[in-house]
Amino acid sequence: MEKYIFILLAYLLGSIPFSYIIGKSFRDEDIRKHGSGNIGTTNAYRVFGKIIGTSVLILDTIKSGLLVFLIKYTGLFDGIDMLHPLFYGFASVLGHIFPVWFRFKGGKGVATSFGLLLAYSPILSLILLPVFFLIQFITKYVSLASCFTTLIVFIAGIFLFFFGKNPDFDLVFLIIFFLSMVLIFIKHRANFERIKNGTESKILISDKLDKLFHKKK
């Protein structure tokens, strides 16, 4: 029974709207009324700047990876018949995307999916992180970088499942990250439409790097 209670707790943890809480606390502004209206990390950067945006990124990453980390690497849940750690991380991702507090209208699940991967497989997540930054740096579109990096995670999972020797990359890993990928692509449909129309806003990952890149060009 406890293992299913923790699924609910993971969902509630994931549904904590840190961008809304921090925005209201420090700027007295509702993030849902600015930018894209989304409560995710990208809009937090767009609306509130780098300090608050980075804070939201860190907190959104932690909230989905916390239970995964505690189950996988600590003895905190010894004696409790827990489910696969990824189920709890994915419950947090669902909480972020479909928070009960905001009528199930939440973020797009990118930072929380990364937190899930980071907690479960730090090496794979850190290997793939430069891929995200490279795509974002070249295109300036966080949406493209997010979606294609998620796709690469799933493809890497397929390869590791069939040809790798690490039992962590099992069928549950494939299913969870396939579902995460599908949700992320669905949540970015409007972004793809704006990219097609040339109206999607671009975000510089680093002003200094961007200036250096254009100088060399």
JOUR-V252695 format. One record per residue. N is the residue number from 1. RES is the residue in one small letter. OMEGA is omega in whole degrees, 0 to 359 (NA if undefined). Layout:
N:RES:OMEGA
N:RES:OMEGA
This chain:
1:m:182
2:e:184
3:k:179
4:y:174
5:i:180
6:f:173
7:i:178
8:l:179
9:l:178
10:a:177
11:y:181
12:l:177
13:l:180
14:g:183
15:s:177
16:i:184
17:p:186
18:f:180
19:s:179
20:y:182
21:i:182
22:i:179
23:g:179
24:k:183
25:s:188
26:f:180
27:r:184
28:d:180
29:e:178
30:d:184
31:i:181
32:r:181
33:k:183
34:h:178
35:g:179
36:s:182
37:g:181
38:n:181
39:i:182
40:g:185
41:t:183
42:t:179
43:n:176
44:a:175
45:y:184
46:r:186
47:v:189
48:f:179
49:g:190
50:k:184
51:i:179
52:i:179
53:g:179
54:t:177
55:s:179
56:v:179
57:l:181
58:i:182
59:l:178
60:d:177
61:t:182
62:i:188
63:k:178
64:s:183
65:g:187
66:l:182
67:l:178
68:v:180
69:f:183
70:l:180
71:i:188
72:k:190
73:y:180
74:t:178
75:g:185
76:l:183
77:f:176
78:d:181
79:g:178
80:i:180
81:d:184
82:m:174
83:l:175
84:h:183
85:p:183
86:l:178
87:f:181
88:y:176
89:g:180
90:f:176
91:a:177
92:s:176
93:v:178
94:l:177
95:g:179
96:h:182
97:i:183
98:f:183
99:p:181
100:v:184
101:w:184
102:f:179
103:r:175
104:f:175
105:k:185
106:g:183
107:g:185
108:k:171
109:g:184
110:v:181
111:a:180
112:t:176
113:s:176
114:f:178
115:g:177
116:l:180
117:l:181
118:l:180
119:a:184
120:y:181
121:s:182
122:p:183
123:i:179
124:l:182
125:s:181
126:l:175
127:i:184
128:l:182
129:l:178
130:p:178
131:v:178
132:f:182
133:f:180
134:l:180
135:i:181
136:q:181
137:f:182
138:i:187
139:t:186
140:k:180
141:y:177
142:v:181
143:s:179
144:l:180
145:a:182
146:s:184
147:c:183
148:f:175
149:t:176
150:t:177
151:l:180
152:i:177
153:v:181
154:f:179
155:i:177
156:a:178
157:g:178
158:i:180
159:f:182
160:l:179
161:f:184
162:f:187
163:f:180
164:g:180
165:k:181
166:n:182
167:p:178
168:d:182
169:f:184
170:d:181
171:l:178
172:v:177
173:f:180
174:l:182
175:i:182
176:i:183
177:f:170
178:f:179
179:l:178
180:s:180
181:m:181
182:v:181
183:l:181
184:i:178
185:f:180
186:i:182
187:k:181
188:h:181
189:r:180
190:a:178
191:n:179
192:f:179
193:e:179
194:r:176
195:i:178
196:k:182
197:n:180
198:g:182
199:t:179
200:e:180
201:s:179
202:k:180
203:i:178
204:l:180
205:i:176
206:s:180
207:d:183
208:k:178
209:l:181
210:d:179
211:k:180
212:l:180
213:f:182
214:h:176
215:k:182
216:k:177
217:k:NA
